[in-house]
Amino acid sequence: MRVITGSARGVVLKTPDGMATRPTTDRVKEALFSIIQFDVPTSRVLDLFAGTGQLGIEALSRGAKSAVFVDEREDACKLVRENLKRTKLEQSARVVRSDYMAYLKNCQEEFDIIILDPPYAEVFLENSLKMISEIDILQSGGIIVSECSEEKALTLDFPGYSRSKNYKYGKIILTIYRKD
């Protein structure tokens, strides 16, 4: 797992031991950033289920202004901090150890891009999308990027958001929502 392009291009990121975290493949990450490439520079990013932090780190490497990394596991937060240090991007980042719903309920910031890559087998994706649409933390014209398995492809629509087509990469589906 490496940073694909930008200021930290080629830096190899540390990955976790075990199966508690499922990092996004480089192929899917490349596709995701091809889809949103023009929205990334100077954006404020929320990587809600951070895991290794690789998606938020890729955004920072590509010119995002700042990124908040949220994960409920201490080992994941430690890994994100290590990867931020490896890439020399820690000055633009904040790592928060929190349950995703608790973080969203107390969030006082607005973001331009929200990245959602939760554990596939859970209802975290649907719950976080509903909460984000209710609490209104995405800037007008902002993007929500969601990653899920093909078995859980999103068909949900939310008032004030436009859903793009689903982008399929093997068994992975990327869905983009843009705030109207």
C-alpha positions in Angstrom: 0.0 0.0 0.0 1.5 3.3 -1.1 0.6 6.9 -1.8 -0.2 7.1 -5.5 0.6 10.7 -6.4 1.2 14.2 -5.0 3.7 15.5 -2.4 4.0 12.0 -0.7 4.0 10.0 -3.9 5.5 6.6 -3.6 5.7 6.6 0.2 4.8 3.1 1.5 2.2 3.2 4.2 2.2 0.9 7.2 -0.6 -1.7 7.2 -2.2 -3.4 10.2 -1.7 -6.9 11.3 -4.8 -9.2 11.4 -8.2 -8.7 9.8 -9.6 -5.9 11.9 -8.9 -3.3 9.1 -9.5 -3.9 5.4 -7.4 -1.4 3.4 -8.7 -0.1 0.1 -6.7 -1.6 -2.8 -4.5 0.7 -4.9 -6.7 0.0 -8.0 -9.9 1.2 -6.2 -8.0 4.1 -4.6 -6.7 5.2 -8.0 -10.2 5.0 -9.5 -11.7 6.9 -6.6 -9.3 9.8 -7.0 -9.7 9.8 -10.7 -13.4 10.4 -10.2 -12.9 13.3 -7.7 -9.5 14.6 -8.7 -10.7 18.2 -9.5 -12.5 18.5 -6.1 -9.5 17.6 -4.0 -7.2 20.6 -4.1 -7.8 23.0 -1.2 -10.6 20.8 0.2 -11.3 19.9 3.8 -11.6 16.2 4.1 -13.3 13.9 6.6 -12.0 10.3 6.5 -14.7 8.9 8.8 -13.7 5.2 9.1 -10.0 5.9 8.8 -8.4 2.5 9.3 -4.9 3.1 8.0 -5.7 6.7 6.9 -4.6 6.0 3.4 -7.6 7.7 1.7 -7.3 10.9 3.7 -3.6 10.8 3.3 -4.0 10.4 -0.5 -6.2 13.5 -0.5 -3.7 15.5 1.5 -0.9 14.4 -0.8 -3.0 15.6 -3.7 -3.4 19.1 -2.2 -6.3 18.9 0.2 -6.1 21.7 2.7 -6.8 19.6 5.8 -8.1 16.2 6.8 -9.8 14.8 9.9 -9.3 11.0 10.5 -11.9 9.3 12.7 -11.7 5.7 14.0 -12.9 4.1 17.1 -10.0 1.8 17.6 -6.8 3.1 19.3 -4.6 0.8 17.2 -6.1 2.3 14.0 -5.5 5.9 15.3 -1.9 5.0 16.1 -1.4 3.6 12.6 -2.9 6.7 11.0 -0.5 8.9 13.1 2.4 6.8 12.0 1.4 7.0 8.3 0.9 10.8 8.6 4.4 11.0 10.0 5.9 8.8 7.2 4.3 11.1 4.6 5.2 14.3 6.5 1.5 15.4 6.3 0.7 15.5 10.0 0.6 19.3 10.1 -2.6 19.3 8.0 -4.3 16.5 9.8 -6.1 15.7 13.0 -6.8 12.2 14.3 -9.8 11.6 16.5 -10.5 8.4 18.4 -14.3 8.1 18.4 -17.3 6.1 17.4 -18.5 7.4 14.1 -22.0 8.3 15.3 -20.7 10.0 18.4 -18.3 12.0 16.2 -21.0 13.0 13.7 -23.5 14.0 16.5 -20.9 16.4 18.0 -19.3 17.6 14.8 -19.0 21.4 14.5 -17.0 21.5 11.3 -17.9 21.5 7.6 -16.2 19.5 5.0 -15.8 19.6 1.2 -15.2 15.8 0.9 -16.4 13.0 3.2 -14.9 9.6 2.7 -16.9 6.6 4.0 -15.2 3.2 3.9 -16.7 1.3 6.8 -16.7 -2.4 7.6 -18.8 -3.9 4.8 -20.9 -6.3 6.9 -22.3 -3.6 9.1 -25.0 -0.9 8.7 -22.4 1.8 9.4 -22.5 3.2 5.8 -26.3 3.6 5.7 -26.4 5.1 9.2 -23.5 7.5 8.5 -25.1 8.7 5.2 -28.4 9.4 7.0 -26.7 11.3 9.8 -24.6 13.4 7.5 -27.6 14.4 5.5 -29.4 15.4 8.7 -26.7 17.3 10.4 -25.5 19.2 7.3 -21.7 19.1 7.7 -21.0 19.0 3.9 -20.4 22.3 2.1 -22.7 23.1 -0.9 -21.3 21.3 -3.9 -19.4 19.0 -1.6 -18.9 15.2 -2.2 -19.5 12.1 -0.2 -17.5 9.1 -1.4 -18.7 5.7 -0.2 -17.1 2.3 -0.7 -19.0 -0.9 -0.2 -19.2 -4.5 -1.4 -21.3 -5.3 -4.5 -23.8 -7.1 -2.2 -24.5 -3.8 -0.4 -24.5 -1.5 -3.4 -26.2 1.8 -2.4 -29.5 2.8 -3.9 -30.4 5.3 -1.2 -31.3 8.9 -2.1 -31.2 11.8 0.4 -33.0 15.2 0.1 -30.5 17.8 -1.1 -28.0 15.3 -2.5 -27.5 13.9 -6.0 -26.3 10.3 -6.3 -24.0 9.4 -9.2 -24.0 6.0 -10.9 -22.2 3.2 -9.1 -18.6 2.6 -10.2 -17.7 -1.1 -10.0 -14.2 -2.4 -9.5 -14.2 -6.2 -9.0 -16.4 -6.8 -6.0 -16.1 -3.2 -4.8 -18.7 -0.4 -5.5 -17.9 3.3 -5.3 -20.9 5.7 -5.0 -20.5 9.5 -5.1 -23.1 11.8 -3.6 -22.9 15.5 -4.3 -24.7 18.1 -2.2 -27.0 20.2 -4.4 
